[in-house]
Amino acid sequence: MRSAPGGPFTTVMSWKIEPTAPVLGSRIYGGKDVEFLRFLDLPGRTAETLEVALSGNAPRERIAAAGWHVAEARRVSATMDTYRDYILASRGECSIAKNAYVALRSGWFSTRSAAYLACGKPVVVQETGFSAHVPPGPGLHPFSTAEGAVAGLAAIRADYTRASAHARALAETAFEARRVLGRLIADAGL
């Protein structure tokens, strides 16, 4: 775990669900493109620098004009080493979830967010219902509104050391392999 408290809050994302968006009943659920636009103005509402590494046919110029730093997802995640280094150089993660996960309150939690936590990087991520299973705290801030995201970023800024320590501790208690696999095996009755 290396600290980079001066780096940007980052995330890596695919812009759209390809080849087709999921349909349940008569409702079509979108990808991150649908949700991201709700938070497009977020960089102008926080003192933190926000960066998104994008893949897919995203409106990069529009996103950059709104204040986001834009990187190429392939460049920052082409290998495990470059992906790890990208996370380690980040102050933390600020990320938007896919519309399908948000709308359905699926409880989805990204393995990417777990990787940030394991590196001691605080996470501010859109709520999908996961907070019923992964407890929020100084290093994990779920949000449903732009105001909630701004509040999470401000709380981390106020005490980065505490947020970073909590992020790492949460990764150890919620995502450590022996604990997760042990519970999975027990739940399966094996």
ABEGO torsion letter per residue (X at the ends): XBBBAABBBBBBBBABBOABBBBBEABBBBBAAAAAAAAAAAAAABABBBBBBBBEBBBAAAAAAAGBBBBBAAAAAABAAAAAAAAAABAEBBBBBBAAAAAAGAGBBBAAAAAAAAAGBBBBBBBAGAAAABBBBAABBBBABAAAAAAAAAAAAABAAAAAAAAAAAAAAAABAAAAAAAAAAAAGX
